[in-house]
Amino acid sequence: MSTELVVLALLMGAVTYPVRAVPILAPGIERLPPRALLYLRLVGPAVLASLAAANTLIMPTDAGTAGLHVGIEAVGVVACLVLVAWRRNLLLGLVASMALVSLARFAGIG
């Protein structure tokens, strides 16, 4: 394990902790308008979705630039989205999509 990764983890904690501590440090946050609370509730899932899309659909090409790649990973993301929308269970969607991608890679598809 590299010491650079430890520094990176500490830096990430220093950046994300204040955002997570806002409800504890600002007890009046529940008095925000409902539209603002809805927005704040959707920030986490939106960030996760954008990270999933960026890490599964954008791959480096042979020329060294970024290019669109649609493979089994994209099918896994779509399967996760469908399951989460249908069952309203993020854990189920994540586990099922990881199993789908793992089985496809094991079978030599992806």
N, C-alpha and C positions, 0 to 999 in steps of 0.2 A: 504494500500500500504506500502510495506516494504522499509525502507531506503536503504537496500541493492540493491534493483532494481533501485533506483535513482542513486546510485554510479555506477552500471553496465551501465545504460544509458549514463551517463557522460563519462565513460571510452570508450564505443563504439563510441560515438561522437568524442572523442579525437583521436581515432584510424582511423576512416573512413574519417574525415574531410580533413586531408592532401591529401589523395588519390583523393578526389573529387575536391580539390582546385588546383591540378596540372595544368589543362589547364588555369586557371586564373593566377597562379603564374609563369608559364613557357610559355610565349606566343609563343615561337618557337616550340612548340610541333607538330604543323601541318607540320613541315618540316621533321618529322620522315619518315623513309621509309614506303611505303604503307603496306608492310607485318607487320611491327610493329603496325601501326595504326589499321589494321584489327584485330590483336591479342588483342589489348587493347579494341576494341569495343566488342569483344566476351567474355571478362573476366566476366562481370556482368551476362549475361545469363548463362554462365557455372556455376557460383557460385549458382545462383538461382536453376538451374537444380539439382545440387548436393545436395543442402539442401532439395529440394522436394523429391528426391530419398531416402535420408537418413532418413527423417522424415516419409515417408510413407511405405517403404519396410523393415525397420529394427526395430523390436519391441523386448522388453525384454521377455524372456521365463520364464517359471515357475522355472527353475533352476537358474535364475538370470543372465544368459548370453544373448547376443544379437542373435536373429535369424531372418531368412527371413520370412516375412509375406506378402502374396499376397491377398489383399482384395479389397473392393470397392475403397479404396484410390488409389491403383495402377491403377485401371481402370480410375479413374479421371485424374491421371497424364498422362496416355497414350492418353486420350481424349483431354487433353490440348495440348499435343505435336502435335497431328494430326491436331487440329484446327489451331494452330499457324502456322504450316507448310503450311496448305492449304490456310488460309485467310490472313496470315502475320499480325495478330492482336493479340498481347499478352493479352490485356484486354478481348477480346472476349473469348479466350481460358480459361483464369482464371475464368471468371464468369460462363461459361458453365460447367467447371469441378466442380466448387464449387456447382453449382445447381444440377448437377448429383449426387454428393456424398451426398448432403443434402437431396435430394428426396429419395435416396436409404436408407439412415439412417432413415428417417421419415417412410418409408414403412417397416422398420425392416429388410432390406436386409443386411446392413453393420454394 
